[in-house]
Amino acid sequence: MVHAASNDLGTMFLQSIREDDEGNLVYNEVRDCYREIEYDPEFEDALKQQNVPYMKDDRKIYVLGNAAYSQARMAEFGADIKIGSDNEILKRPMKDGILNPDSPKIAMTILRELQKICIEEHVGPARKNEVLFFSVPANPVDSTINNSFHAKTAERYLRSLGYDARPLGEGLSVAYAENPKMYLPDGKTVPYTGVSISMGAGQVNFCLSERGLPIDEFSVARSGDYIDTNVSRMTGQPRTKIIRVKEKDLDFNKIDENNEILLALDCYYEDMIKYVFGIFGKRFENNRGSIDHPVDIVLSGGTASPPGFDKKVKRVLDRMNLPFQIHEIRLAGGGDRQSMLKTVAKGCYIRAKQIAKKIEAGKEVLNTIEKEG
Protein backbone atom coordinates (compact mmCIF):
# COMPACT_ATOMS: atom_id res chain seq x y z
CA MET A 1 0.00 0.00 0.00
CA VAL A 2 1.27 3.48 -0.91
CA HIS A 3 0.34 5.84 1.92
CA ALA A 4 -0.73 9.47 1.45
CA ALA A 5 0.02 12.48 3.68
CA SER A 6 -0.10 16.27 3.70
CA ASN A 7 1.56 19.20 5.44
CA ASP A 8 0.22 22.75 5.43
CA LEU A 9 3.13 25.09 6.17
CA GLY A 10 1.20 27.98 7.69
CA THR A 11 2.65 31.10 9.30
CA MET A 12 0.42 30.67 12.36
CA PHE A 13 -0.27 26.91 12.33
CA LEU A 14 1.25 23.77 10.87
CA GLN A 15 -1.35 21.17 9.89
CA SER A 16 -0.92 17.59 8.77
CA ILE A 17 -3.08 14.68 7.66
CA ARG A 18 -1.66 11.16 7.40
CA GLU A 19 -2.89 7.62 7.09
CA ASP A 20 -1.98 5.23 9.87
CA ASP A 21 -1.09 1.63 9.11
CA GLU A 22 -4.80 0.68 9.11
CA GLY A 23 -5.69 3.41 6.63
CA ASN A 24 -7.37 5.71 9.17
CA LEU A 25 -6.81 9.44 8.78
CA VAL A 26 -4.83 11.10 11.58
CA TYR A 27 -4.97 14.89 11.85
CA ASN A 28 -2.48 16.99 13.78
CA GLU A 29 -2.06 20.71 14.42
CA VAL A 30 0.91 22.57 15.91
CA ARG A 31 1.25 26.31 16.47
CA ASP A 32 4.11 27.53 14.31
CA CYS A 33 5.88 29.47 17.06
CA TYR A 34 8.51 29.37 19.77
CA ARG A 35 9.50 31.16 22.96
CA GLU A 36 13.11 32.13 23.59
CA ILE A 37 14.37 31.87 27.21
CA GLU A 38 17.83 32.25 28.75
CA TYR A 39 19.31 28.84 29.45
CA ASP A 40 18.58 27.42 32.91
CA PRO A 41 19.34 23.74 33.69
CA GLU A 42 16.47 23.52 36.19
CA PHE A 43 14.03 24.86 33.64
CA GLU A 44 15.30 22.32 31.12
CA ASP A 45 14.73 19.52 33.65
CA ALA A 46 11.16 20.73 34.15
CA LEU A 47 10.55 20.70 30.39
CA LYS A 48 11.88 17.14 30.16
CA GLN A 49 9.67 15.94 33.03
CA GLN A 50 6.59 17.47 31.41
CA ASN A 51 7.47 16.16 27.91
CA VAL A 52 7.45 19.70 26.50
CA PRO A 53 9.12 19.95 23.07
CA TYR A 54 12.14 22.26 23.07
CA MET A 55 15.53 22.93 21.53
CA LYS A 56 18.61 24.56 23.04
CA ASP A 57 22.01 26.04 22.33
CA ASP A 58 24.77 27.32 24.63
CA ARG A 59 22.81 30.41 25.66
CA LYS A 60 19.10 29.80 25.20
CA ILE A 61 16.24 27.33 25.39
CA TYR A 62 13.56 27.46 22.69
CA VAL A 63 10.17 26.16 23.83
CA LEU A 64 8.26 25.00 20.75
CA GLY A 65 4.72 25.04 19.40
CA ASN A 66 1.61 24.82 21.54
CA ALA A 67 3.61 24.88 24.79
CA ALA A 68 5.29 28.16 23.77
CA TYR A 69 1.89 29.73 23.09
CA SER A 70 0.55 28.64 26.49
CA GLN A 71 3.63 29.94 28.32
CA ALA A 72 3.47 33.28 26.52
CA ARG A 73 -0.04 33.89 27.87
CA MET A 74 1.25 33.79 31.46
CA ALA A 75 4.52 35.61 30.71
CA GLU A 76 2.62 38.66 29.41
CA PHE A 77 1.83 39.73 32.97
CA GLY A 78 5.45 40.26 33.99
CA ALA A 79 7.18 41.09 30.73
CA ASP A 80 8.37 44.40 29.34
CA ILE A 81 6.74 43.95 25.96
CA LYS A 82 7.47 46.09 22.94
CA ILE A 83 3.92 46.55 21.69
CA GLY A 84 3.33 45.91 18.00
CA SER A 85 6.78 44.46 17.49
CA ASP A 86 7.61 41.18 15.77
CA ASN A 87 9.99 40.54 18.69
CA GLU A 88 7.47 40.05 21.46
CA ILE A 89 7.43 37.08 23.85
CA LEU A 90 6.16 34.72 21.18
CA LYS A 91 8.23 34.37 18.00
CA ARG A 92 7.63 32.50 14.77
CA PRO A 93 9.98 30.79 12.33
CA MET A 94 7.81 31.97 9.42
CA LYS A 95 6.84 35.47 8.36
CA ASP A 96 4.61 36.65 5.50
CA GLY A 97 3.96 33.04 4.48
CA ILE A 98 7.62 32.01 4.08
CA LEU A 99 10.72 31.27 6.18
CA ASN A 100 11.45 34.27 8.43
CA PRO A 101 14.35 36.17 6.80
CA ASP A 102 15.09 38.07 10.04
CA SER A 103 16.54 34.95 11.73
CA PRO A 104 17.08 32.36 8.97
CA LYS A 105 19.40 29.97 10.81
CA ILE A 106 17.38 29.42 13.99
CA ALA A 107 14.09 29.84 12.10
CA MET A 108 14.93 27.02 9.71
CA THR A 109 16.06 24.69 12.51
CA ILE A 110 12.94 25.34 14.58
CA LEU A 111 10.58 25.10 11.60
CA ARG A 112 12.03 21.70 10.69
CA GLU A 113 11.56 20.41 14.23
CA LEU A 114 7.97 21.70 14.35
CA GLN A 115 7.28 20.13 10.95
CA LYS A 116 8.55 16.77 12.13
CA ILE A 117 6.45 16.95 15.30
CA CYS A 118 3.36 17.90 13.32
CA ILE A 119 3.73 15.17 10.71
CA GLU A 120 5.10 12.27 12.77
CA GLU A 121 3.82 12.78 16.32
CA HIS A 122 0.92 10.29 16.13
CA VAL A 123 1.91 8.04 13.21
CA GLY A 124 5.70 7.77 13.24
CA PRO A 125 8.36 8.07 10.51
CA ALA A 126 7.67 7.94 6.78
CA ARG A 127 6.71 4.62 5.25
CA LYS A 128 8.21 3.39 1.98
CA ASN A 129 7.14 5.58 -0.99
CA GLU A 130 4.76 7.62 1.21
CA VAL A 131 3.47 10.52 -0.90
CA LEU A 132 3.28 13.86 0.90
CA PHE A 133 2.01 17.08 -0.66
CA PHE A 134 2.92 20.31 1.14
CA SER A 135 1.49 23.78 0.62
CA VAL A 136 3.41 26.56 -1.13
CA PRO A 137 2.19 30.18 -1.21
CA ALA A 138 2.08 32.06 -4.49
CA ASN A 139 4.42 35.01 -4.88
CA PRO A 140 2.62 38.20 -3.76
CA VAL A 141 1.75 40.88 -6.30
CA ASP A 142 2.32 43.71 -3.79
CA SER A 143 5.72 42.67 -2.42
CA THR A 144 9.17 41.51 -3.52
CA ILE A 145 8.80 38.32 -1.44
CA ASN A 146 9.78 35.21 -3.42
CA ASN A 147 8.86 31.72 -2.24
CA SER A 148 11.43 29.74 -4.29
CA PHE A 149 13.97 29.27 -1.49
CA HIS A 150 11.21 28.48 1.01
CA ALA A 151 9.63 25.85 -1.28
CA LYS A 152 12.89 24.13 -2.22
CA THR A 153 14.10 24.10 1.39
CA ALA A 154 10.84 22.51 2.59
CA GLU A 155 10.90 19.91 -0.19
CA ARG A 156 14.52 18.99 0.49
CA TYR A 157 13.87 18.56 4.21
CA LEU A 158 10.73 16.44 3.77
CA ARG A 159 12.53 14.22 1.28
CA SER A 160 15.36 13.80 3.81
CA LEU A 161 12.76 12.38 6.23
CA GLY A 162 11.86 9.74 3.64
CA TYR A 163 8.72 11.22 2.05
CA ASP A 164 7.97 11.49 -1.65
CA ALA A 165 7.41 15.23 -1.08
CA ARG A 166 5.72 17.40 -3.70
CA PRO A 167 4.59 21.06 -3.59
CA LEU A 168 1.02 22.23 -4.18
CA GLY A 169 -0.14 25.83 -4.52
CA GLU A 170 -1.97 26.96 -1.38
CA GLY A 171 -4.94 28.40 -3.27
CA LEU A 172 -5.23 25.33 -5.50
CA SER A 173 -5.27 23.07 -2.45
CA VAL A 174 -8.45 24.88 -1.32
CA ALA A 175 -10.03 24.03 -4.68
CA TYR A 176 -9.20 20.33 -4.19
CA ALA A 177 -10.69 20.42 -0.70
CA GLU A 178 -13.86 22.43 -1.41
CA ASN A 179 -14.70 21.82 -5.09
CA PRO A 180 -15.93 25.26 -6.26
CA LYS A 181 -18.17 25.03 -9.34
CA MET A 182 -19.17 26.90 -12.45
CA TYR A 183 -22.93 26.90 -13.06
CA LEU A 184 -24.10 26.39 -16.66
CA PRO A 185 -27.48 27.57 -18.08
CA ASP A 186 -28.70 23.97 -18.56
CA GLY A 187 -28.38 23.27 -14.84
CA LYS A 188 -25.12 21.34 -15.10
CA THR A 189 -22.01 22.31 -13.19
CA VAL A 190 -18.30 22.24 -13.97
CA PRO A 191 -16.39 20.85 -10.95
CA TYR A 192 -13.26 22.38 -9.41
CA THR A 193 -13.89 25.61 -11.33
CA GLY A 194 -13.98 28.95 -9.57
CA VAL A 195 -12.00 31.12 -7.16
CA SER A 196 -10.41 29.52 -4.09
CA ILE A 197 -8.90 31.72 -1.39
CA SER A 198 -6.71 30.84 1.59
CA MET A 199 -6.45 33.59 4.20
CA GLY A 200 -3.70 32.76 6.67
CA ALA A 201 -1.58 34.89 8.97
CA GLY A 202 1.07 35.97 6.47
CA GLN A 203 -0.62 36.14 3.07
CA VAL A 204 -3.92 35.81 1.25
CA ASN A 205 -3.57 33.25 -1.56
CA PHE A 206 -5.88 33.27 -4.59
CA CYS A 207 -6.39 30.60 -7.25
CA LEU A 208 -8.66 30.68 -10.27
CA SER A 209 -9.02 27.07 -11.40
CA GLU A 210 -10.78 25.23 -14.21
CA ARG A 211 -11.53 21.54 -13.64
CA GLY A 212 -8.76 21.40 -11.05
CA LEU A 213 -6.10 23.10 -13.18
CA PRO A 214 -4.74 26.45 -11.99
CA ILE A 215 -5.43 29.27 -14.45
CA ASP A 216 -4.10 32.07 -12.26
CA GLU A 217 -2.41 31.94 -8.84
CA PHE A 218 -1.22 34.94 -6.83
CA SER A 219 -1.10 36.26 -3.30
CA VAL A 220 -1.36 39.53 -1.39
CA ALA A 221 1.04 40.18 1.51
CA ARG A 222 -1.52 41.55 3.95
CA SER A 223 -3.60 39.26 6.14
CA GLY A 224 -3.94 38.20 9.79
CA ASP A 225 -0.54 39.47 10.95
CA TYR A 226 -1.29 42.90 9.53
CA ILE A 227 -4.50 43.02 11.57
CA ASP A 228 -2.90 41.72 14.79
CA THR A 229 0.06 44.11 14.65
CA ASN A 230 -2.07 47.19 14.03
CA VAL A 231 -4.66 46.30 16.67
CA SER A 232 -1.81 45.72 19.13
CA ARG A 233 -0.43 49.20 18.44
CA MET A 234 -3.85 50.84 18.62
CA THR A 235 -4.88 49.23 21.93
CA GLY A 236 -1.48 48.89 23.65
CA GLN A 237 -2.06 45.17 24.18
CA PRO A 238 0.40 42.36 23.25
CA ARG A 239 -0.24 40.51 20.02
CA THR A 240 -0.71 37.21 21.83
CA LYS A 241 -3.71 38.72 23.61
CA ILE A 242 -5.08 40.14 20.36
CA ILE A 243 -4.82 36.68 18.77
CA ARG A 244 -6.70 35.07 21.67
CA VAL A 245 -9.54 37.58 21.47
CA LYS A 246 -9.70 37.23 17.68
CA GLU A 247 -9.84 33.44 17.82
CA LYS A 248 -12.34 33.18 20.70
CA ASP A 249 -14.59 36.26 20.76
CA LEU A 250 -14.65 37.96 17.36
CA ASP A 251 -18.07 37.75 15.68
CA PHE A 252 -18.86 40.31 13.00
CA ASN A 253 -22.57 39.70 13.49
CA LYS A 254 -22.41 41.26 16.98
CA ILE A 255 -19.44 43.52 17.79
CA ASP A 256 -19.32 44.59 21.44
CA GLU A 257 -18.78 48.35 21.19
CA ASN A 258 -17.53 48.46 24.78
CA ASN A 259 -14.60 46.17 23.93
CA GLU A 260 -11.77 48.21 22.40
CA ILE A 261 -9.97 45.14 21.03
CA LEU A 262 -13.05 43.89 19.18
CA LEU A 263 -13.72 47.39 17.82
CA ALA A 264 -10.12 47.67 16.61
CA LEU A 265 -10.28 44.20 15.05
CA ASP A 266 -13.45 45.17 13.18
CA CYS A 267 -11.74 48.35 11.94
CA TYR A 268 -8.58 46.67 10.66
CA TYR A 269 -10.45 43.71 9.19
CA GLU A 270 -12.45 46.20 7.13
CA ASP A 271 -9.21 47.86 6.02
CA MET A 272 -7.58 44.53 5.12
CA ILE A 273 -10.61 43.29 3.15
CA LYS A 274 -10.84 46.49 1.07
CA TYR A 275 -7.12 46.36 0.31
CA VAL A 276 -6.88 42.65 -0.52
CA PHE A 277 -10.03 42.40 -2.59
CA GLY A 278 -9.26 45.72 -4.25
CA ILE A 279 -6.13 44.07 -5.67
CA PHE A 280 -8.22 40.98 -6.51
CA GLY A 281 -10.70 43.13 -8.47
CA LYS A 282 -7.96 44.92 -10.43
CA ARG A 283 -6.27 41.60 -11.22
CA PHE A 284 -9.37 40.27 -12.95
CA GLU A 285 -10.42 43.63 -14.36
CA ASN A 286 -7.22 43.65 -16.41
CA ASN A 287 -7.55 40.01 -17.44
CA ARG A 288 -8.08 39.57 -21.18
CA GLY A 289 -9.90 36.27 -20.72
CA SER A 290 -13.56 35.80 -19.84
CA ILE A 291 -15.62 33.66 -17.51
CA ASP A 292 -19.01 33.26 -19.15
CA HIS A 293 -20.96 31.64 -16.32
CA PRO A 294 -21.34 32.20 -12.55
CA VAL A 295 -18.69 30.63 -10.32
CA ASP A 296 -18.24 29.99 -6.61
CA ILE A 297 -15.79 31.88 -4.42
CA VAL A 298 -14.56 29.83 -1.45
CA LEU A 299 -12.95 31.46 1.60
CA SER A 300 -10.74 29.43 3.94
CA GLY A 301 -8.09 29.90 6.63
CA GLY A 302 -7.98 31.26 10.16
CA THR A 303 -8.23 34.92 9.14
CA ALA A 304 -11.52 34.16 7.34
CA SER A 305 -12.98 32.12 10.21
CA PRO A 306 -14.77 34.72 12.42
CA PRO A 307 -18.57 34.47 11.99
CA GLY A 308 -19.91 37.00 9.50
CA PHE A 309 -16.63 37.37 7.63
CA ASP A 310 -18.17 36.17 4.35
CA LYS A 311 -20.83 38.90 4.60
CA LYS A 312 -18.11 41.54 4.93
CA VAL A 313 -16.39 40.22 1.80
CA LYS A 314 -19.69 40.07 -0.11
CA ARG A 315 -20.42 43.75 0.64
CA VAL A 316 -17.02 44.74 -0.77
CA LEU A 317 -17.30 42.53 -3.88
CA ASP A 318 -20.86 43.72 -4.59
CA ARG A 319 -19.44 47.21 -5.18
CA MET A 320 -16.86 45.95 -7.69
CA ASN A 321 -17.25 45.62 -11.43
CA LEU A 322 -15.88 42.07 -11.73
CA PRO A 323 -15.70 40.47 -15.20
CA PHE A 324 -17.66 37.44 -14.01
CA GLN A 325 -20.76 36.61 -12.03
CA ILE A 326 -20.55 35.15 -8.54
CA HIS A 327 -22.87 32.25 -7.82
CA GLU A 328 -22.02 32.01 -4.13
CA ILE A 329 -19.45 33.28 -1.66
CA ARG A 330 -19.05 30.56 0.94
CA LEU A 331 -16.84 29.62 3.84
CA ALA A 332 -14.88 26.36 3.65
CA GLY A 333 -16.04 23.54 5.90
CA GLY A 334 -19.44 25.14 6.41
CA GLY A 335 -17.83 27.96 8.38
CA ASP A 336 -16.58 25.76 11.23
CA ARG A 337 -13.30 27.27 12.44
CA GLN A 338 -11.42 23.99 12.83
CA SER A 339 -12.55 22.82 9.40
CA MET A 340 -11.42 26.11 7.86
CA LEU A 341 -7.97 25.72 9.42
CA LYS A 342 -7.71 22.21 7.95
CA THR A 343 -8.76 23.15 4.41
CA VAL A 344 -5.28 23.46 2.88
CA ALA A 345 -4.04 20.27 4.57
CA LYS A 346 -7.19 18.49 3.36
CA GLY A 347 -6.64 19.62 -0.23
CA CYS A 348 -2.99 18.56 -0.12
CA TYR A 349 -4.03 15.16 1.25
CA ILE A 350 -6.66 14.66 -1.49
CA ARG A 351 -4.00 15.37 -4.11
CA ALA A 352 -1.51 13.05 -2.38
CA LYS A 353 -4.14 10.29 -2.30
CA GLN A 354 -4.76 10.69 -6.04
CA ILE A 355 -1.05 10.27 -6.79
CA ALA A 356 -0.68 7.37 -4.32
CA LYS A 357 -3.49 5.52 -6.12
CA LYS A 358 -1.81 6.09 -9.48
CA ILE A 359 1.47 4.74 -8.14
CA GLU A 360 -0.34 1.72 -6.67
CA ALA A 361 -2.14 1.10 -9.97
CA GLY A 362 1.16 1.30 -11.83
CA LYS A 363 2.66 -1.31 -9.50
CA GLU A 364 -0.29 -3.63 -10.14
CA VAL A 365 0.20 -3.30 -13.90
CA LEU A 366 3.91 -4.09 -13.56
CA ASN A 367 3.17 -7.10 -11.36
CA THR A 368 0.67 -8.40 -13.93
CA ILE A 369 3.19 -7.96 -16.75
CA GLU A 370 5.89 -9.75 -14.75
CA LYS A 371 3.54 -12.66 -13.96
CA GLU A 372 2.39 -12.99 -17.55
CA GLY A 373 5.98 -12.74 -18.75
Buried (B, 14 or more C-beta within 10 A) or exposed (E): EBBBBBBBBBBBBBBBBBBEEEEEEEBBBBBBBBBBBEEEEEBBEEBEEEEBBBBEEEEEBBBBBBBBBBBBBEBBEEEEBEBBEEEBBBBBBBBBBBBBEEBEEBBBBBBBBBBBBBBBBEBEEBBEBBBBBBBBBBBBBBBEBEBEEBBEBBBEBBBEBBBBBBBBBBBBBBBBBBBBBBBEEEEEBBBBBBBBBBBBBBBBBBBBBBEBEBBBBBBBBBBBBBBBBBBBBBBEBBBBBBBBBBEEBBEBEEBEEEBBBBBBBBBBBBBBBEBBBEBBBEBBEEBEEEBEBBBBBBBBBBBBBBBBBBEBBEEBBEEBEBBBEBBBBBBBBEBEBEBBBBBBBBBBBBBBBBBBEEBEEEEEEEEEEEEEE
